[in-house]
Amino acid sequence: MDKGIYCLVFENPACTVTVGALGPVPFRAGWHVYVGSALGSGGLLRLERHIVLSRNRDRRPKWHIDWLTQSPYFSLRSAVFAMTEERLECRLAETLGGEGVPGFGCSDCTCTSHLFYRRSNPVKETDAAFRSLGLAACTKTLMNQ
């Protein structure tokens, strides 16, 4: 199974979403980028799981990101990913940086966040962040989400 890292790009209105143990989290209107890894046994199939959850919204949330994929306020617009067996998720999060949601998606590392806010669509910026790490990113645009 192909392994790698990925970013999920969401568009959302101003809203508050309860995110598991983080509790109610206020979100500004705009775009949010989540950085994740797919280095486990399922590899990049994890990405497909997120896409299906964002469409069906029919499962109990397991990870922080599941609360957004299941939220009616968040529309998954794109997925950017690259194949690698290196643990580059935190470096990618650091490269993207900016205004993050403290503690989101980073309970297994020392990063402050793996979810970042942008005013406008960050797909090109996200692709550039992958390239800066020497990764050839692929982008999947998701319409009608």
N, C-alpha and C positions, 0 to 999 in steps of 0.2 A: 504494500500500500504506500502510495506517495505521501511523504510527510512535508510539512512546511509551516509557514506563518501566514497570517491573513489580517485584513482589516475589513470591518463591516462599516458601511457608510449609511447613516440614517438621516432623514429629514424629519423635523418635528416642530409643532407649535409650542408656545410657552405652556408648560404643564408641570405637574408634580406627579411622580411615579414612586410607589413604594417598592424599594429594591431590597428584598430579603432583610438581612440583619442590618443593612445600612439605614433602613427605615425610609420615610418620605424624603425624596430627593427632588428639589426644584430644578427644572431645566429651562434655559432660555430658548426662545424661538430661533431656529436655524438648523445647523447640521452638527452631528456628533460622529466621531470616528472611534471605533473600538478596535484595539489591537489584541489579537489572540494567537495562540499557538496550536498547531495540529501535529504534534510530534509523538502522540500516543499511538496505540495499536491501530486505531481507526484512521489515522492520518488525516488527509484533507476531506474525508467524508464528514468530519465535524462541521465543515463549512456548509455542506448540503443540509445537515441537521438544522443549522441556524436559519437557512433559507426556508425550509419546510415549516419550521415553527413560526416564522414571520407570516406565512400564508395561512396556516391552519389555526394557530393560537389555541391548540387543544391539549397541551400537556402542562403538568405542574412544573414551574421553573426550578431548575437545578443550580445554575450558575447566575452570577449577577447579570450577565448579558441576556439571559432568558427573560428577565423581567422587562427588558426593552423590546425584544423580538415579539413578546406576547402583548405588549401594550398597544391599545388602539391609537395612541398618540404618535407612535414611532413608525415611520415607513422606511423599510430597508430599501435603499435605492441602488447600492452597488456593493460588490465584494471585490477586494483587491487581494491577490494572493501570490505566493511564490513557493516553489519547491526548495527545501533545504532540510538538512538534518542537524544544522547548527541551531543552538538556542539563541536566537536573535530577537525574540519578542520584546525583551526589555530595551534593547538598543533601538529597536524601531519605535517603541513608545517614547524614548528619550529624544529621538530625532524629530518626531512629530511634535511632542511637547505642547506647550501653551496652556490654556485654561482647562484644567481637568477636574473630574469629580473625585474628590479625595477617597481613596480606598477602593474605588471601583475596578474590579477585575484583576486586582493585584494582591490577593490574600496569600499567594504562594511565592511572593518575591518582595524586594525592598522598594519597588517603585511607589511613587505617590498615587499614580493613577494609570489606567490603561484605556480611559475614555476621555476624549478631548472635544471641546466645543470649537466650532467655526461658524462664521457668519454666512459664508457661501460654500457651495459645493467643493469639498476638498479632494476630489478624486485625483486631479493632476498633481497636487501637492503630495498626496499619499504615494502615488506612483514614483515621484521623485525621491521620496524618503526610502523606498525599497531600493531604487537604483543607487542611492548614496551608500548603501550597505553591500553593493555588488550583486544584488538580486534582480533577476529578470521577472518583473511583475506581470501578471495577467489580470485584466479587469473584466468582471462580469456585471453588466448593467441589468438591473432588475426593474422592469416596468410594471405598472399596475399593482404595486404593493400597497 
